[in-house]
Amino acid sequence: MNRKALAARTAINWWRVTGWSIAGLLVLLPLAAMQVTREVAWTPADFAFAAVLIGAVGLTIEFAFRPQVSRAQRQGAVILALTCFALIWINAAVGIIGAEDDPANIAYYAIVMVALLIAAIGRFRAVALERGAGVAAVAMLVAAVFATAAAAPGYAPGTIAFHIVPAAAFAFAAILFRRAAPLAQPSGEKRN
């Protein structure tokens, strides 16, 4: 290995350092808020939950930015990770239907888990990610119907809007994964 290649290999990736620094600051931000106000009262479990969730998003972005990943797949992975993060974070913080401890809110965790399970079964290939994101988009629209039926009359428009935003994000991620997926499978058969 020559000097130039060795220098490139050992150079600090400032984007990576910046990204993980921001992730760490996001986890520690509530700690700073706890020093100023009593409104924020996190337990060690809350910090662990935040660290795992933010770390999962960070790792997803790390994997998405590998050199062999296409731009469309990279964009789809970032949108999918951020949408799953937002859905879980909002649901855990305040709940989507009623309060955060309402049993109906489990459906939103299930939407994320099913999408990730479909992607994992397909070994996180673009086709599997497309299917997982597509299922999540449809599931969010189905959840919108049930959540709107359960919502107080004045909250129906906000409930519908809340569900359309992540459904659209999941659908957009699915479209990006479709663009990234190869047109033919390795065996030569056309994709279905």
N, C-alpha and C positions, 0 to 999 in steps of 0.2 A: 504494500500500500504506500503510495507516495504522500508527500507532505500535504498537498492540496486536498486529497481525499480524506486524510486523517483529520485535518483541520475542519473540513465540512462535517465530518461525522461527530466530532466532539464539540462543535459550536453550540452555543445556547440558542434554543428556539424561543425567541422573545414572545411570540404569539402564545406559545404553550405556557410559559411562565406567567404571562398576563392573565390568561384564561383561568388558570388554577388559583392565582392570587385573588381574582374577582370572586371565584367560587368560595374560597376561604373567608373572604370579607363578608360575603352574603350570609354565611353560617354564623359569623361572629357579630353581625349587625344587631340582632336582638339582644345580645349580651350588653352592648353599649346602650341600647334603648332601656334595658332594665335598670341601668344606673341613673337614668334621668326621670323615668316615670314608672308608676305602679301599674299602668295599663298593660304593660308587657310583662308576663310572668311565665317564662319558659322553664321547664324542668330539664334535667339531663336527658330524659327520653326524647323531648322535643328537639334538642340539639342533635341527638343521634339520628333522629328521623330526618331532619333537615340535611345533615351531612351525607347520609346515604342517598337521599333523593337528588341533591345537587351533585354529588359524586357520580351517580348513575348518568345524569345528563352530561357531565363532563367526560366520562368514559365513552359515551355514545358519540359525542363530538370528536373525541380523539380517534375512534375507529373510523368515523366518517371521513376524516381528513387524511387517511392513508393514501399514498400515491396511486394505488391501483383502482381507487373508487372514482366513478364518473361524477361530473359536476351535478347532474340531475339526481343521482343517488345521494350525493352529499347533502344537497339542499333538502331532499325529502327526509333524510335521517334527522337533520337539525329541526325541521318543522315538526316531525313526528315526536321527537324527544321533548321539545319545548311544549307541545300541546299536551302530551301525557303528563309532563311536570305540572303545568298549570291546572289541569283537571284534578290531579291528586292533591296539589297544594291547596286549592280553593276548597275542595271537598273536606279535607282534613281540618282546615282552619275554621270555616263557618258552615259547611254543609251546603249542598246545592238544593236539596229538598228539605225544608224545615231547618232544624238545627244540625250541627255536625254529628250528633249521636242518633239521628233518625235512621232506622234500619233500611229505608229506601235508598239511602246514599251508597249502600254497598254496590248497587248496580253500576255506579261510575267507576269504582275500582275494578269491577268485573269487566267493563268495556276495555280498560287499559290492559288487564291481564290476558284477556282473550286475544287482543291484537298482538301482544308480545308472544303469546303461546303459538299463534299461527306463524309468526315470523321465526320463532325459534325452531319449530318443527321443520320449516323450510330452510334452516341453517342461515337465516338472515340474508338470503339472496334477494335480489331486487323483486323477483316475482312473489316471494313469500311476504316481503315487506309491503308490496302493493296490496296483496290480499288482506293482510292484517289491518292496514290503514283503511281499506275499503270497508271491511266489516265494522271497524270502529266508527266510520262516518255514518253508516246505516244505523248502527246501534244508538248513536247519539240522536238521530232523528226519531227513532222509536222511543227513546227515553224522553224526548221532548213532548211527545203525545201524552205519555203517562204523567210527566211532571206538570204539564199544563192542566190536565184534568184534576190533579191534586192541589194546584195552586189556588190561592184566593183570587176572586174575579179581577181585582185591580192589578194583579201581578202577572197575568197571562202573557201580555206582550213582552215583558222583560224576560220571562221564563223561556219563551220561544226564541228571543234574540240570543239569550245566553247559550242555548243549545245549538243554534245555527252556526255560531262562530267556531267552536271546536269541530263541528261536523264538516264545515267548509275547509278547515285546516287539515283534517284527516283526509278529506277527498283530494285536496291539492297535493298532499304528500303522496297519495296513491297514484295520482297522475304523473308526478315526477318519477316515482319508482317504475311506472309503466314505461316511461321514456328511457329509463336506464336499463331495463331488462333486455336481454338479448332477444332477437326476433325468433330464433330457433333454439330449441333445447339441445344439449350436447349429443343426444342420440339422433338428431336430425329431424325430429318431428316438430311440427309447428306448435307454438304455445297456445294454450286454450284460454 
